[in-house]
């Protein structure tokens, strides 16, 4: 019993440390994209009267996708799952996030999603891109949302929950199939 509690505590600390790193990366990425936490009331009113630029719409869409995806961390995996209440599978998770945040209707399967958007090289990955893996002995059988700093968000498998993983882990490196950009900008 005591060993179990110790292992649970260690797992929580590892998961918590990884999440802190991802959140810190996201904050830095947002700062690098020109997001500002503070601003004058005059600037806020002026901004409300202006139409957002393409860059602002792009960065806001990416930010919305990532924040909504992070809100779903801990939702249980269910094969064929399409909603938060009953559980989500990998493509159900991605579909829900994109539909709820930017209104994008993505196909039902990871394989079909891999045919959408712009094909991009791993060196060009940006937060909000879709990353694909071969987890069922066929290409594009798994999908997640890239967060930055080699981390992605996904619904992994039966018995697990939506979570953040490191793409540099040997399991994911061996199974990486490519990436697609759905959110267009610049």
SEPATI-648901 format. One record per residue (C-alpha): x, y negated, z. Coordinates in steps of 0.2 Angstrom, whole numbers, plus 5000, padded with zeros to 4 digits. Example, Ala and Ser with C-alpha at 12.3 -4.5 7.8 and 13.67 -1.06 7.14 Angstrom:
2
east, north, up
5062, 5022, 5039
5068, 5005, 5036
END
This chain:
186
east, north, up
5000, 5000, 5000
5014, 4988, 5005
5024, 4992, 4989
5009, 4989, 4978
5006, 4972, 4986
5025, 4968, 4984
5024, 4973, 4965
5008, 4963, 4963
5017, 4948, 4971
5032, 4950, 4960
5021, 4952, 4944
5011, 4936, 4949
5028, 4926, 4951
5034, 4932, 4934
5018, 4928, 4925
5017, 4911, 4935
5035, 4907, 4930
5031, 4911, 4912
5015, 4900, 4912
5025, 4886, 4920
5038, 4886, 4906
5024, 4887, 4893
5015, 4872, 4901
5031, 4862, 4903
5034, 4865, 4884
5017, 4860, 4879
5018, 4844, 4889
5035, 4840, 4881
5028, 4844, 4864
5013, 4833, 4867
5025, 4819, 4873
5036, 4822, 4857
5021, 4820, 4846
5017, 4803, 4853
5003, 4807, 4866
5002, 4795, 4880
4994, 4798, 4897
4994, 4780, 4902
4988, 4765, 4891
4980, 4748, 4893
4961, 4746, 4893
4963, 4734, 4878
4973, 4748, 4868
4959, 4761, 4872
4945, 4749, 4866
4956, 4745, 4850
4959, 4764, 4847
4940, 4768, 4849
4936, 4755, 4835
4950, 4763, 4823
4948, 4779, 4813
4961, 4791, 4819
4976, 4794, 4807
4978, 4811, 4799
4993, 4814, 4811
4982, 4810, 4826
4968, 4822, 4820
4980, 4835, 4817
4989, 4834, 4834
4972, 4832, 4843
4966, 4848, 4834
4981, 4858, 4839
4980, 4852, 4857
4962, 4856, 4858
4965, 4874, 4851
4979, 4877, 4863
4970, 4870, 4878
4954, 4880, 4875
4965, 4896, 4872
4973, 4893, 4889
4957, 4891, 4897
4953, 4909, 4892
4968, 4917, 4900
4962, 4931, 4911
4947, 4935, 4901
4946, 4954, 4899
4950, 4963, 4883
4936, 4972, 4874
4938, 4981, 4857
4926, 4972, 4845
4923, 4958, 4858
4917, 4941, 4852
4913, 4931, 4868
4920, 4926, 4884
4907, 4935, 4895
4908, 4952, 4888
4927, 4952, 4883
4937, 4948, 4868
4948, 4957, 4856
4963, 4948, 4848
4953, 4942, 4832
4938, 4939, 4843
4948, 4928, 4854
4956, 4918, 4839
4939, 4916, 4831
4931, 4909, 4846
4945, 4897, 4850
4945, 4890, 4832
4926, 4889, 4831
4924, 4881, 4847
4937, 4868, 4845
4939, 4863, 4827
4923, 4872, 4819
4934, 4883, 4808
4925, 4900, 4804
4938, 4913, 4803
4935, 4930, 4797
4932, 4944, 4809
4948, 4954, 4808
4967, 4950, 4810
4970, 4957, 4792
4958, 4945, 4784
4964, 4931, 4795
4982, 4934, 4788
4975, 4930, 4770
4969, 4913, 4776
4979, 4896, 4777
4997, 4893, 4772
5010, 4907, 4774
5024, 4900, 4784
5041, 4906, 4789
5045, 4910, 4808
5058, 4895, 4808
5043, 4884, 4803
5031, 4889, 4817
5022, 4875, 4826
5009, 4876, 4840
4992, 4881, 4834
4999, 4893, 4820
4992, 4911, 4819
5006, 4924, 4822
5003, 4942, 4816
5010, 4959, 4822
5009, 4977, 4817
5002, 4986, 4833
4992, 5000, 4825
5004, 5007, 4812
4997, 4994, 4799
5002, 4977, 4795
4992, 4962, 4801
4983, 4973, 4814
4985, 4960, 4828
4984, 4941, 4829
4988, 4928, 4842
4990, 4909, 4843
5008, 4902, 4844
5011, 4890, 4858
5029, 4885, 4855
5045, 4890, 4863
5043, 4907, 4856
5027, 4910, 4866
5010, 4915, 4860
4993, 4918, 4867
4983, 4933, 4863
4971, 4947, 4869
4983, 4962, 4869
4974, 4978, 4872
4961, 4989, 4882
4964, 4987, 4901
4972, 4970, 4899
4967, 4952, 4898
4970, 4937, 4887
4988, 4931, 4891
5004, 4922, 4886
5018, 4933, 4879
5036, 4930, 4873
5039, 4934, 4855
5057, 4937, 4858
5052, 4953, 4869
5058, 4968, 4859
5041, 4975, 4857
5035, 4960, 4848
5051, 4957, 4838
5049, 4974, 4830
5031, 4972, 4826
5031, 4954, 4819
5023, 4953, 4802
5022, 4934, 4799
5012, 4918, 4802
4999, 4907, 4794
4995, 4889, 4797
4976, 4886, 4798
4976, 4868, 4805
4983, 4857, 4792
4991, 4840, 4795
5004, 4827, 4788
END
